[in-house]
Amino acid sequence: MSNARFSEYATSGAFSMSLSRHQVSALAMIADGAGSSWHLSDASLERKGLVEPVAKPSDHQDDRVEFRPTLAGLLCARLVREAGLSNGPDDPIAAELADLRRELEQRRHEAATNRDVAWSALARKEEAERELEEAQRELRLFRTESAGGPRLKEQFRRDPQAPPMIRRRDKFPTTSDAELRVMTEAQPS
């Protein structure tokens, strides 16, 4: 996907990119992953299509805006580094990709943990339902026998329905139900 603002800036006349020292340092800081609060240089970098605002983390104040470099901004940061105007990483694109991969791996790990917790909760629920069904059947037999009804032989007292061939296995067998409930409630929506 092309950056429309950068394309508009570059094609609005003869192509010329001029950045002040403040803009160069702000671009280098943003490309290094330092984020940014709102400065005039950030606004001009945004107008040129070199940075874009991202959703604010909840721990920031309302007057704080965080920026992430666009592809054009990363390439420009690389040129700034090549010119010796910044002492950032040699390849800001590689650094940005490494950060994104690290974040993606963390999210995958969280998703796998949440899936295991949900699986264990479902396995425990199904086991509790089977035990409840067995207890209700035993109670019906007891009431029938105590009311003077026929007493069934032991071989016929068992459930005529075959037990399920496949049962879910609890992935956290040593975790208490209360701890599993806390783990389930801690999952992000």
C-alpha positions as CSV (number, residue, x, y, z in Angstrom):
1,M,0.0,0.0,0.0
2,S,1.5,3.3,-1.0
3,N,1.6,6.3,1.4
4,A,-0.8,8.8,-0.2
5,R,0.6,11.8,1.8
6,F,4.2,11.1,0.8
7,S,3.2,10.6,-2.8
8,E,1.3,13.9,-2.8
9,Y,4.2,15.7,-1.1
10,A,6.7,14.2,-3.5
11,T,4.7,14.8,-6.7
12,S,3.3,18.2,-5.9
13,G,6.2,19.8,-7.7
14,A,9.8,19.1,-8.2
15,F,10.8,16.5,-5.7
16,S,12.8,18.0,-2.9
17,M,12.9,16.7,0.7
18,S,14.1,19.2,3.2
19,L,14.1,18.5,6.9
20,S,15.2,20.8,9.7
21,R,17.6,19.5,12.4
22,H,14.6,19.1,14.8
23,Q,12.7,17.1,12.2
24,V,15.8,14.9,11.6
25,S,16.2,14.2,15.3
26,A,12.5,13.6,15.7
27,L,12.4,11.2,12.8
28,A,15.5,9.4,14.1
29,M,13.9,9.0,17.5
30,I,10.6,7.8,16.1
31,A,12.4,5.3,13.8
32,D,14.4,4.1,16.8
33,G,11.1,3.3,18.6
34,A,11.3,6.0,21.1
35,G,7.8,7.2,20.3
36,S,7.1,10.9,20.6
37,S,4.9,13.5,22.2
38,W,3.3,16.1,20.1
39,H,5.9,18.6,18.8
40,L,5.8,20.9,15.8
41,S,8.4,18.7,14.0
42,D,6.1,15.7,14.5
43,A,3.3,17.6,12.8
44,S,5.4,18.5,9.8
45,L,6.7,14.9,9.6
46,E,3.1,13.7,9.6
47,R,2.2,16.2,6.8
48,K,5.1,14.9,4.7
49,G,3.9,11.4,5.2
50,L,7.0,10.2,7.1
51,V,5.2,9.3,10.4
52,E,1.7,8.4,11.3
53,P,-0.1,8.6,14.7
54,V,-1.0,5.3,16.3
55,A,-3.5,4.4,19.1
56,K,-2.4,5.8,22.4
57,P,-1.5,3.3,25.1
58,S,-3.8,3.6,28.1
59,D,-1.0,4.8,30.4
60,H,-0.4,8.0,28.4
61,Q,-2.0,11.3,29.1
62,D,-4.7,12.7,26.7
63,D,-2.3,15.3,25.3
64,R,0.3,12.7,24.3
65,V,0.3,11.3,20.8
66,E,2.5,8.4,19.8
67,F,3.9,8.1,16.2
68,R,5.2,5.2,14.2
69,P,7.3,5.8,11.0
70,T,5.8,5.0,7.7
71,L,7.8,3.0,5.1
72,A,8.8,6.3,3.5
73,G,9.8,7.5,7.0
74,L,11.9,4.4,7.6
75,L,13.6,4.8,4.2
76,C,14.2,8.5,5.0
77,A,15.7,7.6,8.4
78,R,18.0,5.2,6.6
79,L,19.1,8.1,4.3
80,V,19.6,10.3,7.4
81,R,21.8,7.6,9.0
82,E,23.7,7.2,5.7
83,A,24.4,10.9,5.6
84,G,25.8,10.8,9.2
85,L,23.0,13.0,10.6
86,S,21.9,10.4,13.1
87,N,23.5,7.7,15.2
88,G,20.6,5.4,15.1
89,P,20.6,1.8,13.9
90,D,22.0,1.1,10.5
91,D,18.8,-0.3,9.2
92,P,15.7,1.1,10.9
93,I,13.4,-1.1,8.7
94,A,15.1,-4.2,10.1
95,A,14.8,-2.8,13.6
96,E,11.0,-2.1,13.1
97,L,10.5,-5.6,11.6
98,A,12.3,-7.2,14.6
99,D,10.1,-5.2,17.0
100,L,6.9,-6.3,15.1
101,R,8.0,-9.9,15.1
102,R,8.7,-9.8,18.8
103,E,5.3,-8.4,19.5
104,L,3.7,-10.9,17.2
105,E,5.4,-13.8,18.9
106,Q,4.3,-12.5,22.3
107,R,0.7,-12.3,21.0
108,R,0.9,-15.8,19.6
109,H,2.2,-17.1,23.0
110,E,-0.7,-15.3,24.8
111,A,-3.2,-16.8,22.4
112,A,-1.8,-20.3,22.9
113,T,-2.0,-20.0,26.7
114,N,-5.6,-18.6,26.4
115,R,-6.5,-21.6,24.2
116,D,-5.1,-24.1,26.7
117,V,-6.9,-22.4,29.6
118,A,-10.2,-22.5,27.6
119,W,-9.6,-26.1,26.7
120,S,-9.1,-27.1,30.3
121,A,-12.2,-25.2,31.4
122,L,-14.2,-27.0,28.8
123,A,-12.8,-30.4,29.7
124,R,-13.7,-29.8,33.4
125,K,-17.2,-28.7,32.4
126,E,-17.8,-31.8,30.3
127,E,-16.5,-34.0,33.2
128,A,-18.8,-32.3,35.7
129,E,-21.8,-32.7,33.3
130,R,-21.0,-36.5,33.0
131,E,-20.7,-36.8,36.8
132,L,-24.0,-34.9,37.3
133,E,-25.7,-37.1,34.8
134,E,-24.4,-40.2,36.6
135,A,-25.5,-38.9,40.0
136,Q,-29.0,-38.1,38.7
137,R,-29.3,-41.6,37.2
138,E,-28.2,-43.1,40.5
139,L,-30.7,-40.9,42.4
140,R,-33.6,-42.0,40.1
141,L,-32.6,-45.7,40.6
142,F,-32.5,-45.2,44.4
143,R,-35.9,-43.5,44.4
144,T,-37.4,-46.3,42.3
145,E,-36.0,-49.0,44.6
146,S,-36.9,-47.2,47.8
147,A,-40.5,-46.7,46.6
148,G,-40.9,-50.5,46.3
149,G,-40.0,-50.7,42.6
150,P,-37.9,-53.5,41.2
151,R,-34.2,-53.8,42.1
152,L,-32.0,-54.0,39.1
153,K,-29.1,-56.4,38.9
154,E,-25.6,-54.7,39.1
155,Q,-24.9,-55.3,35.4
156,F,-28.1,-53.3,34.5
157,R,-27.4,-50.5,36.9
158,R,-24.8,-49.0,34.7
159,D,-25.7,-46.5,32.1
160,P,-26.9,-48.3,28.9
161,Q,-25.3,-45.6,26.9
162,A,-21.6,-46.1,26.0
163,P,-19.2,-43.6,27.5
164,P,-17.7,-41.1,25.0
165,M,-14.8,-42.6,23.0
166,I,-13.0,-39.2,23.0
167,R,-12.8,-37.1,26.0
168,R,-11.1,-33.7,26.4
169,R,-8.0,-33.8,28.5
170,D,-7.4,-31.2,31.1
171,K,-4.2,-29.4,30.3
172,F,-3.8,-28.0,33.8
173,P,-4.7,-31.0,36.0
174,T,-2.9,-29.6,39.1
175,T,-4.6,-26.2,38.9
176,S,-7.5,-25.7,41.2
177,D,-10.9,-24.7,39.8
178,A,-10.6,-21.3,41.5
179,E,-7.1,-20.7,39.9
180,L,-8.5,-21.8,36.5
181,R,-11.4,-19.4,36.9
182,V,-9.0,-16.5,37.6
183,M,-6.9,-17.5,34.6
184,T,-10.1,-17.5,32.4
185,E,-11.3,-14.2,33.7
186,A,-7.8,-12.6,33.1
187,Q,-8.1,-13.3,29.4
188,P,-8.5,-10.1,27.3
189,S,-11.8,-9.8,25.5
